[in-house]
Amino acid sequence: TCYSPTGALLAANSACCGLTAVTFFATNLDKSLYERWHPLGLHLVPGLWAALVALNNPSLLPPAVLQQLAQALAAAGGWL
């Protein structure tokens, strides 16, 4: 979250982090909230958060590894 490339992404990442944390603590402290909020706060929001990070940040893999993966996929005829 702190390494977000823009202010807008930092705000979105922070919101996702906050929603996930609040949902986690709220559903553990008050079990009556679990059925309604667990799927949204602990499945949907983290999935969107992961997509934001994956689409808007540089790869964690070194460029040489990405190039080798691309060559291996091309040699195999596409996705395995």
C-alpha positions in Angstrom: 0.0 0.0 0.0 2.8 2.4 0.8 4.5 1.8 -2.5 1.5 2.9 -4.6 2.6 4.7 -7.8 0.0 7.5 -7.5 -2.1 9.2 -4.9 -5.3 7.8 -6.3 -4.0 4.2 -6.1 -2.7 4.9 -2.6 -6.2 6.0 -1.6 -7.8 2.9 -3.2 -5.2 0.5 -1.7 -5.7 2.1 1.7 -9.5 1.8 1.4 -9.2 -1.9 0.6 -6.8 -2.4 3.4 -9.1 -0.6 5.9 -12.3 -2.4 4.7 -10.6 -5.8 4.9 -9.2 -5.1 8.4 -12.5 -3.7 9.7 -14.5 -6.6 8.3 -12.1 -9.1 9.8 -12.3 -7.6 13.3 -16.0 -6.8 13.2 -17.0 -10.3 12.0 -14.8 -11.9 14.7 -16.1 -9.7 17.5 -19.8 -9.9 16.5 -20.7 -13.3 15.0 -24.1 -12.0 13.8 -22.2 -9.9 11.2 -20.4 -12.9 9.8 -22.9 -14.2 7.2 -23.5 -10.7 5.7 -20.1 -9.1 5.7 -17.5 -11.9 5.5 -18.0 -12.6 1.8 -17.7 -9.0 0.8 -15.0 -7.8 3.1 -12.8 -10.9 3.2 -13.3 -12.3 -0.4 -14.5 -9.6 -2.8 -12.5 -6.6 -1.5 -9.2 -8.5 -1.3 -9.7 -9.8 -4.8 -10.3 -6.3 -6.1 -7.3 -5.1 -4.1 -5.0 -7.8 -5.6 -6.3 -6.8 -9.1 -5.5 -3.2 -8.4 -2.0 -4.1 -7.3 -1.3 -6.5 -10.2 -2.6 -4.1 -12.9 -1.0 -0.9 -11.6 2.4 -1.8 -10.2 5.6 -3.2 -11.8 6.2 -6.9 -11.7 8.0 -8.4 -8.8 9.8 -10.8 -11.1 13.0 -9.6 -12.8 12.7 -8.8 -16.5 14.9 -11.7 -17.4 12.6 -14.2 -15.7 9.6 -12.7 -17.5 11.4 -13.0 -20.8 12.2 -16.6 -20.2 8.5 -17.3 -19.3 7.3 -15.6 -22.4 9.7 -17.7 -24.5 8.7 -20.9 -22.8 5.0 -20.1 -23.4 5.6 -19.3 -27.0 7.5 -22.5 -27.5 4.7 -24.5 -25.9 2.1 -22.9 -28.2 0.5 -20.5 -25.7 -0.8 -20.9 -22.2 -0.3 -24.3 -20.6 
